């Protein structure tokens, strides 16, 4: 299973509800080990750069003056988890886990790719 999503925006005050739905989508896809192909306006950490917790806003009052800032504890805490999951979903380990569950015929090819990657890192060290 692979899900393609295009047009993921940088999240701002104007699209807060979309940010919540995106976080939920990533949580569900991650928990079910679904492969995703995402087209977004920015890298994962940049998608959420306008979202801060109340503690972040209190520690840095200038943040509240930025025009697109969202001060939201729930979304602020969820953003770190979502960024981490998006990063992991790009890894060979995640793809291998997906293959073991959904397409076992691809496991060998992914294990060979992983072995080459490890060997390349060892040779570079």
N, C-alpha and C positions, 0 to 999 in steps of 0.2 A: 504494500500500500504506500502510495506517495501522494501527498496533497500539495498542490501548487497554489500559492497565494501571491497576488501582485498588488502593488500600490500601497504598501504599508507606509504610513506617514510618520514623520517625527511628531511625537505626541505633545500637545499643548493644551491650554485651557479650553480651546475651541473643540477639541475632540477627546475629552476626558473619558466619555463613555466608551469610545472606540478603544482607548487604551485598556480599560477594564476587560473588554471583550477579547482583545488580543492576548492579554495575560492569561485569560481562561482558556483560549484556544491552544496556546503553547503548553499550558499545564496538561490538558487532555491529550494532546499529540505526544508529549513527552512520556506520560504515564503509560500510553499504549504502544510506545516505541514505533511511532509512525514516522516515516521519512517525510521531510518537508522541503519544498523548493520555494524560497521566499525572494520576492523582489521588493526592496524597501528603499526609501529615500536616504537612508544612512546605515551605518554599522549598528549592531545591537545596542551598544552603550550610548550611542548618540540618539537613538530613537527616544530614549527616556531622559535625556539631559535636562529637560524642563520640569521634571517631577522631583520634588523634595519632600522630606518629612517635616513635621512641625519643629522637631529638634534641629534639623539642618537650617531651617528658616530662622529660628531663634538665634542660632550660633552665627549666622551670617545674614543680618537684616537687609543687606543690599539685594539679596536674592528676591525678596518680595517685590522689589521695584522693577524687576525684569518683566516685560510685557506678556510673555507666554508661560510664566511659571505656574505650576500647579502645586499647592501645598496640600498634601494628602498622605496621611500616615499609611493607610492600607496600600495604596498604589506605590508609595515610596518604598515600603518594605518588599512588595511583590516585584518591583522592578529588578532588584538584585537577583532574585531567584530566576526571573525570566531571562535576563541577560546570561546568566550562568547556563541555563538550559539551552538557549539558542546556540551558545558557544559549544556545549557538549554535543548537540545534535549535528554539528559539523564534523565531529571526530570519527575516525575509523572505528573506534571501539563502539560507538553508538550504532554505526552502520552494521557492524558485525552482530551486535545484539539483535538488531532488526532482522537481519538475514537468518539468524538462528531460529527466530520465532516464525517468520513469514515466508522466507524463500531459502530453504536449506541448501539448495543447489548452488547458491552464491557464496556459501560459507568458506569453501576452500580458496576461492579467488581472493576474498577479503583477508583471510589468514595469511596468504602469500604476500599480499600487499603490506600487511602489518609487519611481517618478518623483514621485508625489504626496507621498510621505514626504520625499524629498530636497528638493522644492520648498518644502514646509512648514518644514523646518529652515532652509533658506536665507532664507526670508521672516522667520523669527523672529530671525535673527542680525543 
